[in-house]
Amino acid sequence: MEMEKRLTLELRNKKPAEVKELVLDNCRSDDGKIVGLSSDFENLEFLSMINVNLLSVSNLPKLNKLRKLELSDNRISGGLEVLAERTPNLTHLNLSGNKIKDINTLEPLKKLPNLHSLDLFNCEVTMLINYRESMFALLPQLTYLDGFDADDQEAPDSDPEADGDGLDDEYDENGEEGEEEDDDEEDELDEEVIDDEEEDEDDLEGEEEEDGVDDEEEEDEEDEDDDEGEEDLPQGEKRKRDLEDEGEEDPEDEEDEDDD
């Protein structure tokens, strides 16, 4: 795909001034030059043009806010003074896999005061004797060369500026915090549900106990009513009922039967 067409697709109906990150990797440049990119991308902070067959960056527009520029796996051999003129605030530059052979070719980078990280992997210049010492001497503003500082300490993996996605990192952190807060809320809800269930169980037990007490009271009342009913009966009837309860017959009834 041609670079200009790819650029149109990447815009996705946005205005150039609204774009902060732009990836044009693996498309085709026009005779080894940048096409379609203009100074209208005034807020661009991250630009990647990996493996686009670039021979030169002479057509790079003025991009004052650009911080990270990925140009690896191209055929650039010089002309880096353009970067100092048009990307003055550049902090990270990747020129790995290009045709850079001499340290003098990199001298224009001295005019980039904010350049902290430079990658030159698979460039012939890295084969020179005292390459690293010479590069740190040439560019004292550098912190990392090919991923390591002057003391051979490796650059941290998660550097927001180096990755060009500080805003995304901040968003991810907020997202994680939001998830943790959601988890805490869920735990609190679970505890409330458990407490409610325990309260319901206690209420049920209390109701069962009350029902048992009520049943006992009702039985006692029934017994009292029976006793009161017996007291109201004449003495003979009361005795007859007692004998019936015990399964015995009244002697008077027996005498009546004998008379018959």
CYANA upper distance limits for C-alpha pairs under 8 A (distance plus 0.5 A):
  1 MET  CA      5 LYS  CA      7.37
  1 MET  CA      6 ARG  CA      6.98
  1 MET  CA     27 CYS  CA      5.66
  1 MET  CA     28 ARG  CA      6.49
  2 GLU  CA      6 ARG  CA      6.69
  2 GLU  CA     27 CYS  CA      6.13
  2 GLU  CA     28 ARG  CA      5.20
  2 GLU  CA     29 SER  CA      6.95
  2 GLU  CA     30 ASP  CA      8.28
  3 MET  CA      7 LEU  CA      6.52
  3 MET  CA     24 LEU  CA      7.51
  3 MET  CA     27 CYS  CA      5.93
  3 MET  CA     28 ARG  CA      5.87
  3 MET  CA     29 SER  CA      6.01
  3 MET  CA     30 ASP  CA      8.11
  3 MET  CA     34 ILE  CA      8.24
  3 MET  CA     35 VAL  CA      7.02
  3 MET  CA     36 GLY  CA      7.63
  4 GLU  CA      8 THR  CA      6.95
  4 GLU  CA     35 VAL  CA      6.51
  4 GLU  CA     36 GLY  CA      5.38
  4 GLU  CA     37 LEU  CA      8.36
  5 LYS  CA      9 LEU  CA      6.94
  6 ARG  CA     10 GLU  CA      6.68
  6 ARG  CA     24 LEU  CA      7.25
  6 ARG  CA     27 CYS  CA      7.57
  7 LEU  CA     11 LEU  CA      6.84
  7 LEU  CA     24 LEU  CA      7.42
  7 LEU  CA     36 GLY  CA      7.42
  7 LEU  CA     37 LEU  CA      8.24
  8 THR  CA     12 ARG  CA      7.47
 10 GLU  CA     22 LEU  CA      7.75
 10 GLU  CA     23 VAL  CA      8.15
 11 LEU  CA     15 LYS  CA      7.60
 11 LEU  CA     16 PRO  CA      7.62
 11 LEU  CA     19 VAL  CA      8.07
 14 LYS  CA     18 GLU  CA      6.98
 14 LYS  CA     19 VAL  CA      7.86
 15 LYS  CA     19 VAL  CA      7.64
 16 PRO  CA     40 ASP  CA      6.15
 16 PRO  CA     41 PHE  CA      5.23
 16 PRO  CA     42 GLU  CA      8.06
 17 ALA  CA     40 ASP  CA      6.36
 17 ALA  CA     41 PHE  CA      5.35
 17 ALA  CA     42 GLU  CA      6.04
 17 ALA  CA     43 ASN  CA      6.24
 17 ALA  CA     44 LEU  CA      8.10
 18 GLU  CA     41 PHE  CA      8.09
 18 GLU  CA     43 ASN  CA      7.38
 19 VAL  CA     41 PHE  CA      7.16
 19 VAL  CA     43 ASN  CA      6.99
 19 VAL  CA     44 LEU  CA      6.36
 20 LYS  CA     41 PHE  CA      8.50
 20 LYS  CA     43 ASN  CA      6.14
 20 LYS  CA     44 LEU  CA      4.60
 20 LYS  CA     45 GLU  CA      5.71
 20 LYS  CA     46 PHE  CA      6.92
 21 GLU  CA     44 LEU  CA      6.44
 21 GLU  CA     45 GLU  CA      6.53
 21 GLU  CA     46 PHE  CA      5.17
 21 GLU  CA     47 LEU  CA      6.56
 22 LEU  CA     44 LEU  CA      8.01
 22 LEU  CA     46 PHE  CA      6.74
 22 LEU  CA     47 LEU  CA      5.52
 22 LEU  CA     48 SER  CA      6.88
 23 VAL  CA     47 LEU  CA      6.51
 23 VAL  CA     48 SER  CA      5.26
 23 VAL  CA     49 MET  CA      7.00
 24 LEU  CA     47 LEU  CA      8.37
 24 LEU  CA     48 SER  CA      6.41
 24 LEU  CA     49 MET  CA      5.56
 24 LEU  CA     50 ILE  CA      7.77
 24 LEU  CA     52 VAL  CA      8.43
 25 ASP  CA     48 SER  CA      6.83
 25 ASP  CA     49 MET  CA      5.28
 25 ASP  CA     50 ILE  CA      5.13
 25 ASP  CA     51 ASN  CA      6.59
 25 ASP  CA     52 VAL  CA      6.83
 26 ASN  CA     49 MET  CA      7.93
 26 ASN  CA     50 ILE  CA      6.70
 26 ASN  CA     51 ASN  CA      5.55
 26 ASN  CA     52 VAL  CA      5.64
 27 CYS  CA     51 ASN  CA      7.98
 27 CYS  CA     52 VAL  CA      5.79
 28 ARG  CA     52 VAL  CA      5.72
 28 ARG  CA     53 ASN  CA      7.20
 29 SER  CA     33 LYS  CA      6.15
 29 SER  CA     34 ILE  CA      6.43
 29 SER  CA     35 VAL  CA      7.28
 29 SER  CA     52 VAL  CA      6.20
 29 SER  CA     53 ASN  CA      6.74
 29 SER  CA     54 LEU  CA      6.93
 30 ASP  CA     34 ILE  CA      7.17
 30 ASP  CA     35 VAL  CA      7.01
 31 ASP  CA     54 LEU  CA      8.39
 31 ASP  CA     55 LEU  CA      8.47
 32 GLY  CA     52 VAL  CA      8.37
 32 GLY  CA     53 ASN  CA      6.13
 32 GLY  CA     54 LEU  CA      4.69
 32 GLY  CA     55 LEU  CA      5.14
 32 GLY  CA     56 SER  CA      6.91
 33 LYS  CA     54 LEU  CA      6.18
 33 LYS  CA     55 LEU  CA      6.92
 33 LYS  CA     56 SER  CA      6.30
 33 LYS  CA     57 VAL  CA      7.10
 33 LYS  CA     58 SER  CA      7.81
 33 LYS  CA     59 ASN  CA      6.90
 34 ILE  CA     54 LEU  CA      7.84
 34 ILE  CA     56 SER  CA      8.43
 34 ILE  CA     57 VAL  CA      7.28
 34 ILE  CA     58 SER  CA      8.35
 34 ILE  CA     59 ASN  CA      5.96
 34 ILE  CA     60 LEU  CA      6.94
 35 VAL  CA     59 ASN  CA      7.75
 37 LEU  CA     41 PHE  CA      8.13
 37 LEU  CA     60 LEU  CA      7.77
 37 LEU  CA     61 PRO  CA      7.31
 38 SER  CA     60 LEU  CA      8.22
 38 SER  CA     61 PRO  CA      5.82
 38 SER  CA     62 LYS  CA      8.09
 39 SER  CA     61 PRO  CA      5.73
 39 SER  CA     62 LYS  CA      5.82
 39 SER  CA     63 LEU  CA      6.70
 41 PHE  CA     63 LEU  CA      7.59
 42 GLU  CA     62 LYS  CA      8.45
 42 GLU  CA     63 LEU  CA      6.35
 42 GLU  CA     64 ASN  CA      7.45
 42 GLU  CA     65 LYS  CA      7.41
 43 ASN  CA     63 LEU  CA      8.12
 43 ASN  CA     64 ASN  CA      8.39
 43 ASN  CA     65 LYS  CA      6.32
 43 ASN  CA     66 LEU  CA      8.03
 44 LEU  CA     63 LEU  CA      7.38
 44 LEU  CA     65 LYS  CA      6.54
 44 LEU  CA     66 LEU  CA      6.04
 45 GLU  CA     65 LYS  CA      5.98
 45 GLU  CA     66 LEU  CA      4.45
 45 GLU  CA     67 ARG  CA      5.66
 45 GLU  CA     68 LYS  CA      6.98
 45 GLU  CA    164 GLY  CA      7.77
 46 PHE  CA     66 LEU  CA      6.47
 46 PHE  CA     67 ARG  CA      6.67
 46 PHE  CA     68 LYS  CA      5.46
 46 PHE  CA     69 LEU  CA      6.70
 46 PHE  CA    164 GLY  CA      6.44
 47 LEU  CA     66 LEU  CA      7.99
 47 LEU  CA     68 LYS  CA      6.95
 47 LEU  CA     69 LEU  CA      5.63
 47 LEU  CA     70 GLU  CA      6.80
 48 SER  CA     69 LEU  CA      6.44
 48 SER  CA     70 GLU  CA      4.99
 48 SER  CA     71 LEU  CA      7.01
 49 MET  CA     69 LEU  CA      8.50
 49 MET  CA     70 GLU  CA      6.38
 49 MET  CA     71 LEU  CA      5.83
 49 MET  CA     72 SER  CA      8.04
 50 ILE  CA     70 GLU  CA      6.80
 50 ILE  CA     71 LEU  CA      5.68
 50 ILE  CA     72 SER  CA      5.63
 50 ILE  CA     73 ASP  CA      6.41
 50 ILE  CA     74 ASN  CA      7.39
 51 ASN  CA     71 LEU  CA      8.08
 51 ASN  CA     72 SER  CA      7.08
 51 ASN  CA     73 ASP  CA      5.34
 51 ASN  CA     74 ASN  CA      5.78
 52 VAL  CA     73 ASP  CA      8.38
 52 VAL  CA     74 ASN  CA      6.88
 53 ASN  CA     73 ASP  CA      8.30
 53 ASN  CA     74 ASN  CA      5.52
 53 ASN  CA     75 ARG  CA      6.75
 54 LEU  CA     74 ASN  CA      5.73
 54 LEU  CA     75 ARG  CA      6.16
 54 LEU  CA     76 ILE  CA      6.77
 55 LEU  CA     74 ASN  CA      7.44
 55 LEU  CA     75 ARG  CA      5.45
 55 LEU  CA     76 ILE  CA      5.12
 55 LEU  CA     77 SER  CA      7.68
 56 SER  CA     75 ARG  CA      8.33
 56 SER  CA     76 ILE  CA      6.08
 56 SER  CA     77 SER  CA      8.18
 56 SER  CA     78 GLY  CA      7.86
 56 SER  CA     79 GLY  CA      7.28
 57 VAL  CA     76 ILE  CA      8.36
 57 VAL  CA     79 GLY  CA      7.54
 57 VAL  CA     80 LEU  CA      7.91
 57 VAL  CA     82 VAL  CA      7.47
 57 VAL  CA     83 LEU  CA      8.38
 58 SER  CA     79 GLY  CA      7.62
 58 SER  CA     82 VAL  CA      6.77
 60 LEU  CA     82 VAL  CA      8.13
 60 LEU  CA     86 ARG  CA      7.83
 61 PRO  CA     86 ARG  CA      6.95
 62 LYS  CA     85 GLU  CA      8.32
 62 LYS  CA     86 ARG  CA      4.88
 62 LYS  CA     87 THR  CA      6.93
 63 LEU  CA     86 ARG  CA      6.36
 63 LEU  CA     87 THR  CA      5.85
 64 ASN  CA     86 ARG  CA      7.25
 64 ASN  CA     87 THR  CA      5.90
 64 ASN  CA     88 PRO  CA      6.66
 64 ASN  CA     89 ASN  CA      6.82
 65 LYS  CA     87 THR  CA      7.86
 65 LYS  CA     89 ASN  CA      6.84
 65 LYS  CA     90 LEU  CA      8.34
 66 LEU  CA     87 THR  CA      6.60
 66 LEU  CA     89 ASN  CA      6.88
 66 LEU  CA     90 LEU  CA      6.33
 67 ARG  CA     87 THR  CA      8.35
 67 ARG  CA     89 ASN  CA      6.45
 67 ARG  CA     90 LEU  CA      4.69
 67 ARG  CA     91 THR  CA      5.60
 67 ARG  CA     92 HIS  CA      6.84
 67 ARG  CA    161 GLU  CA      8.40
 67 ARG  CA    164 GLY  CA      8.07
 68 LYS  CA     90 LEU  CA      6.52
 68 LYS  CA     91 THR  CA      6.56
 68 LYS  CA     92 HIS  CA      5.20
 68 LYS  CA     93 LEU  CA      6.52
 68 LYS  CA    162 ALA  CA      7.66
 68 LYS  CA    164 GLY  CA      6.97
 69 LEU  CA     90 LEU  CA      8.03
 69 LEU  CA     92 HIS  CA      6.87
 69 LEU  CA     93 LEU  CA      5.61
 69 LEU  CA     94 ASN  CA      6.94
 70 GLU  CA     93 LEU  CA      6.67
 70 GLU  CA     94 ASN  CA      5.46
 70 GLU  CA     95 LEU  CA      7.53
 71 LEU  CA     93 LEU  CA      8.14
 71 LEU  CA     94 ASN  CA      6.17
 71 LEU  CA     95 LEU  CA      5.78
 71 LEU  CA     96 SER  CA      7.88
 72 SER  CA     94 ASN  CA      6.35
 72 SER  CA     95 LEU  CA      5.28
 72 SER  CA     96 SER  CA      5.09
 72 SER  CA     97 GLY  CA      6.01
 72 SER  CA     98 ASN  CA      7.02
 73 ASP  CA     95 LEU  CA      8.08
 73 ASP  CA     96 SER  CA      6.76
 73 ASP  CA     97 GLY  CA      4.96
 73 ASP  CA     98 ASN  CA      6.24
 74 ASN  CA     97 GLY  CA      7.04
 74 ASN  CA     98 ASN  CA      5.76
 74 ASN  CA     99 LYS  CA      8.40
 75 ARG  CA     97 GLY  CA      8.32
 75 ARG  CA     98 ASN  CA      5.44
 75 ARG  CA     99 LYS  CA      5.99
 76 ILE  CA     98 ASN  CA      5.89
 76 ILE  CA     99 LYS  CA      6.06
 76 ILE  CA    100 ILE  CA      7.48
 77 SER  CA     98 ASN  CA      7.24
 77 SER  CA     99 LYS  CA      5.17
 77 SER  CA    100 ILE  CA      5.36
 77 SER  CA    101 LYS  CA      8.06
 77 SER  CA    105 THR  CA      8.30
 78 GLY  CA    100 ILE  CA      7.47
 78 GLY  CA    105 THR  CA      6.38
 78 GLY  CA    106 LEU  CA      8.42
 79 GLY  CA    105 THR  CA      8.39
 80 LEU  CA     84 ALA  CA      7.84
 80 LEU  CA    105 THR  CA      8.00
 80 LEU  CA    106 LEU  CA      7.51
 80 LEU  CA    108 PRO  CA      6.58
 80 LEU  CA    109 LEU  CA      7.58
 81 GLU  CA     85 GLU  CA      7.06
 81 GLU  CA    108 PRO  CA      5.47
 81 GLU  CA    109 LEU  CA      7.57
 82 VAL  CA     86 ARG  CA      6.54
 82 VAL  CA     87 THR  CA      8.48
 83 LEU  CA     87 THR  CA      5.73
 83 LEU  CA     88 PRO  CA      7.63
 83 LEU  CA    109 LEU  CA      8.12
 84 ALA  CA     88 PRO  CA      5.85
 84 ALA  CA    108 PRO  CA      7.37
 84 ALA  CA    109 LEU  CA      6.97
 84 ALA  CA    111 LYS  CA      6.12
 84 ALA  CA    112 LEU  CA      6.14
 88 PRO  CA    111 LYS  CA      8.43
 88 PRO  CA    112 LEU  CA      6.43
 88 PRO  CA    113 PRO  CA      8.43
 89 ASN  CA    112 LEU  CA      7.46
 89 ASN  CA    113 PRO  CA      8.18
 89 ASN  CA    114 ASN  CA      6.54
 89 ASN  CA    115 LEU  CA      8.21
 90 LEU  CA    112 LEU  CA      7.25
 90 LEU  CA    114 ASN  CA      6.70
 90 LEU  CA    115 LEU  CA      6.28
 91 THR  CA    114 ASN  CA      5.66
 91 THR  CA    115 LEU  CA      4.47
 91 THR  CA    116 HIS  CA      5.81
 91 THR  CA    117 SER  CA      6.97
 91 THR  CA    162 ALA  CA      8.48
 92 HIS  CA    115 LEU  CA      6.40
 92 HIS  CA    116 HIS  CA      6.65
 92 HIS  CA    117 SER  CA      5.26
 92 HIS  CA    118 LEU  CA      6.54
 92 HIS  CA    162 ALA  CA      6.93
 93 LEU  CA    115 LEU  CA      8.12
 93 LEU  CA    117 SER  CA      6.86
 93 LEU  CA    118 LEU  CA      5.54
 93 LEU  CA    119 ASP  CA      6.99
 94 ASN  CA    118 LEU  CA      6.31
 94 ASN  CA    119 ASP  CA      5.17
 94 ASN  CA    120 LEU  CA      7.17
 95 LEU  CA    118 LEU  CA      8.05
 95 LEU  CA    119 ASP  CA      6.26
 95 LEU  CA    120 LEU  CA      5.73
 95 LEU  CA    121 PHE  CA      8.09
 96 SER  CA    119 ASP  CA      6.23
 96 SER  CA    120 LEU  CA      4.74
 96 SER  CA    121 PHE  CA      4.99
 96 SER  CA    122 ASN  CA      6.31
 96 SER  CA    123 CYS  CA      6.66
 97 GLY  CA    120 LEU  CA      7.54
 97 GLY  CA    121 PHE  CA      6.66
 97 GLY  CA    122 ASN  CA      5.29
 97 GLY  CA    123 CYS  CA      5.86
 98 ASN  CA    120 LEU  CA      8.41
 98 ASN  CA    122 ASN  CA      7.85
 98 ASN  CA    123 CYS  CA      6.15
 99 LYS  CA    123 CYS  CA      6.57
 99 LYS  CA    124 GLU  CA      7.47
100 ILE  CA    105 THR  CA      7.53
100 ILE  CA    123 CYS  CA      6.16
100 ILE  CA    124 GLU  CA      6.63
100 ILE  CA    125 VAL  CA      6.51
101 LYS  CA    105 THR  CA      8.08
101 LYS  CA    123 CYS  CA      7.24
101 LYS  CA    124 GLU  CA      5.32
101 LYS  CA    125 VAL  CA      4.87
102 ASP  CA    106 LEU  CA      8.03
102 ASP  CA    124 GLU  CA      8.31
102 ASP  CA    125 VAL  CA      5.90
103 ILE  CA    107 GLU  CA      7.44
103 ILE  CA    125 VAL  CA      6.99
103 ILE  CA    134 SER  CA      8.46
103 ILE  CA    135 MET  CA      7.84
106 LEU  CA    110 LYS  CA      8.50
107 GLU  CA    138 LEU  CA      7.56
107 GLU  CA    139 LEU  CA      8.48
109 LEU  CA    139 LEU  CA      7.88
110 LYS  CA    138 LEU  CA      7.76
110 LYS  CA    139 LEU  CA      6.22
113 PRO  CA    141 GLN  CA      6.85
114 ASN  CA    141 GLN  CA      7.42
115 LEU  CA    141 GLN  CA      6.86
115 LEU  CA    142 LEU  CA      6.56
116 HIS  CA    141 GLN  CA      6.65
116 HIS  CA    142 LEU  CA      4.84
116 HIS  CA    143 THR  CA      5.42
116 HIS  CA    144 TYR  CA      6.76
117 SER  CA    142 LEU  CA      6.43
117 SER  CA    143 THR  CA      6.52
117 SER  CA    144 TYR  CA      5.24
117 SER  CA    145 LEU  CA      6.46
117 SER  CA    146 ASP  CA      8.24
117 SER  CA    147 GLY  CA      8.13
117 SER  CA    162 ALA  CA      8.38
118 LEU  CA    142 LEU  CA      7.91
118 LEU  CA    144 TYR  CA      6.98
118 LEU  CA    145 LEU  CA      5.61
118 LEU  CA    146 ASP  CA      6.71
118 LEU  CA    147 GLY  CA      8.44
119 ASP  CA    145 LEU  CA      6.36
119 ASP  CA    146 ASP  CA      4.92
119 ASP  CA    147 GLY  CA      7.55
120 LEU  CA    125 VAL  CA      8.37
120 LEU  CA    126 THR  CA      7.51
120 LEU  CA    145 LEU  CA      8.28
120 LEU  CA    146 ASP  CA      6.65
121 PHE  CA    126 THR  CA      7.63
121 PHE  CA    146 ASP  CA      6.96
122 ASN  CA    126 THR  CA      7.75
123 CYS  CA    127 MET  CA      8.43
124 GLU  CA    128 LEU  CA      8.12
125 VAL  CA    131 TYR  CA      7.82
126 THR  CA    131 TYR  CA      6.42
126 THR  CA    132 ARG  CA      8.38
127 MET  CA    131 TYR  CA      7.56
130 ASN  CA    134 SER  CA      6.49
131 TYR  CA    135 MET  CA      6.65
132 ARG  CA    136 PHE  CA      6.77
132 ARG  CA    145 LEU  CA      8.07
132 ARG  CA    150 ALA  CA      8.31
133 GLU  CA    137 ALA  CA      6.69
133 GLU  CA    150 ALA  CA      8.34
134 SER  CA    138 LEU  CA      6.58
135 MET  CA    139 LEU  CA      6.46
136 PHE  CA    140 PRO  CA      5.91
136 PHE  CA    142 LEU  CA      7.08
136 PHE  CA    145 LEU  CA      8.48
136 PHE  CA    150 ALA  CA      7.64
143 THR  CA    148 PHE  CA      8.47
143 THR  CA    149 ASP  CA      6.02
143 THR  CA    150 ALA  CA      7.85
144 TYR  CA    148 PHE  CA      5.45
144 TYR  CA    149 ASP  CA      4.86
144 TYR  CA    150 ALA  CA      7.75
144 TYR  CA    155 ALA  CA      7.23
145 LEU  CA    149 ASP  CA      6.62
145 LEU  CA    150 ALA  CA      8.34
147 GLY  CA    154 GLU  CA      6.37
147 GLY  CA    155 ALA  CA      5.88
148 PHE  CA    152 ASP  CA      5.70
148 PHE  CA    153 GLN  CA      5.78
148 PHE  CA    154 GLU  CA      4.90
148 PHE  CA    155 ALA  CA      6.04
149 ASP  CA    153 GLN  CA      5.86
149 ASP  CA    154 GLU  CA      7.05
149 ASP  CA    155 ALA  CA      7.57
158 SER  CA    162 ALA  CA      8.41
158 SER  CA    163 ASP  CA      7.88
159 ASP  CA    163 ASP  CA      6.55
160 PRO  CA    164 GLY  CA      6.54
160 PRO  CA    165 ASP  CA      6.22
160 PRO  CA    166 GLY  CA      4.89
160 PRO  CA    169 ASP  CA      7.48
161 GLU  CA    165 ASP  CA      7.33
161 GLU  CA    166 GLY  CA      6.67
165 ASP  CA    169 ASP  CA      6.83
166 GLY  CA    170 GLU  CA      6.76
167 LEU  CA    171 TYR  CA      6.68
168 ASP  CA    172 ASP  CA      6.63
169 ASP  CA    173 GLU  CA      6.71
170 GLU  CA    174 ASN  CA      6.77
171 TYR  CA    175 GLY  CA      6.56
172 ASP  CA    176 GLU  CA      6.65
173 GLU  CA    177 GLU  CA      6.67
174 ASN  CA    178 GLY  CA      6.51
175 GLY  CA    179 GLU  CA      6.72
176 GLU  CA    180 GLU  CA      6.66
177 GLU  CA    181 GLU  CA      6.61
178 GLY  CA    182 ASP  CA      6.60
179 GLU  CA    183 ASP  CA      6.63
180 GLU  CA    184 ASP  CA      6.70
181 GLU  CA    185 GLU  CA      6.65
182 ASP  CA    186 GLU  CA      6.63
183 ASP  CA    187 ASP  CA      6.68
184 ASP  CA    188 GLU  CA      6.69
185 GLU  CA    189 LEU  CA      6.64
186 GLU  CA    190 ASP  CA      6.61
187 ASP  CA    191 GLU  CA      6.71
188 GLU  CA    192 GLU  CA      6.68
189 LEU  CA    193 VAL  CA      6.64
190 ASP  CA    194 ILE  CA      6.68
191 GLU  CA    195 ASP  CA      6.60
192 GLU  CA    196 ASP  CA      6.57
193 VAL  CA    197 GLU  CA      6.65
194 ILE  CA    198 GLU  CA      6.69
195 ASP  CA    199 GLU  CA      6.64
196 ASP  CA    200 ASP  CA      6.60
197 GLU  CA    201 GLU  CA      6.67
198 GLU  CA    202 ASP  CA      6.67
199 GLU  CA    203 ASP  CA      6.61
200 ASP  CA    204 LEU  CA      6.67
201 GLU  CA    205 GLU  CA      6.69
202 ASP  CA    206 GLY  CA      6.57
203 ASP  CA    207 GLU  CA      6.58
204 LEU  CA    208 GLU  CA      6.63
205 GLU  CA    209 GLU  CA      6.67
206 GLY  CA    210 GLU  CA      6.64
207 GLU  CA    211 ASP  CA      6.53
208 GLU  CA    212 GLY  CA      6.69
209 GLU  CA    213 VAL  CA      6.78
210 GLU  CA    214 ASP  CA      6.56
211 ASP  CA    215 ASP  CA      6.62
212 GLY  CA    216 GLU  CA      6.78
213 VAL  CA    217 GLU  CA      6.66
214 ASP  CA    218 GLU  CA      6.64
215 ASP  CA    219 GLU  CA      6.75
216 GLU  CA    220 ASP  CA      6.70
217 GLU  CA    221 GLU  CA      6.62
218 GLU  CA    222 GLU  CA      6.68
219 GLU  CA    223 ASP  CA      6.72
220 ASP  CA    224 GLU  CA      6.69
221 GLU  CA    225 ASP  CA      6.65
222 GLU  CA    226 ASP  CA      6.78
223 ASP  CA    227 ASP  CA      6.77
224 GLU  CA    228 GLU  CA      6.59
225 ASP  CA    229 GLY  CA      6.59
226 ASP  CA    230 GLU  CA      6.78
227 ASP  CA    231 GLU  CA      6.79
228 GLU  CA    232 ASP  CA      6.95
229 GLY  CA    233 LEU  CA      7.24
230 GLU  CA    238 LYS  CA      6.67
231 GLU  CA    238 LYS  CA      8.18
233 LEU  CA    237 GLU  CA      6.62
233 LEU  CA    238 LYS  CA      6.27
234 PRO  CA    238 LYS  CA      6.62
235 GLN  CA    239 ARG  CA      6.69
236 GLY  CA    240 LYS  CA      6.64
237 GLU  CA    241 ARG  CA      6.64
238 LYS  CA    242 ASP  CA      6.76
239 ARG  CA    243 LEU  CA      6.71
240 LYS  CA    244 GLU  CA      6.67
240 LYS  CA    249 GLU  CA      8.38
240 LYS  CA    250 ASP  CA      6.76
241 ARG  CA    245 ASP  CA      6.65
242 ASP  CA    246 GLU  CA      6.82
243 LEU  CA    247 GLY  CA      6.61
243 LEU  CA    248 GLU  CA      5.54
243 LEU  CA    249 GLU  CA      6.73
243 LEU  CA    250 ASP  CA      7.26
244 GLU  CA    248 GLU  CA      6.24
244 GLU  CA    249 GLU  CA      7.16
249 GLU  CA    253 ASP  CA      7.69
249 GLU  CA    254 GLU  CA      7.97
250 ASP  CA    254 GLU  CA      7.14
251 PRO  CA    255 GLU  CA      6.76
252 GLU  CA    256 ASP  CA      6.75
253 ASP  CA    257 GLU  CA      6.81
254 GLU  CA    258 ASP  CA      6.80
255 GLU  CA    259 ASP  CA      6.73
256 ASP  CA    260 ASP  CA      6.87
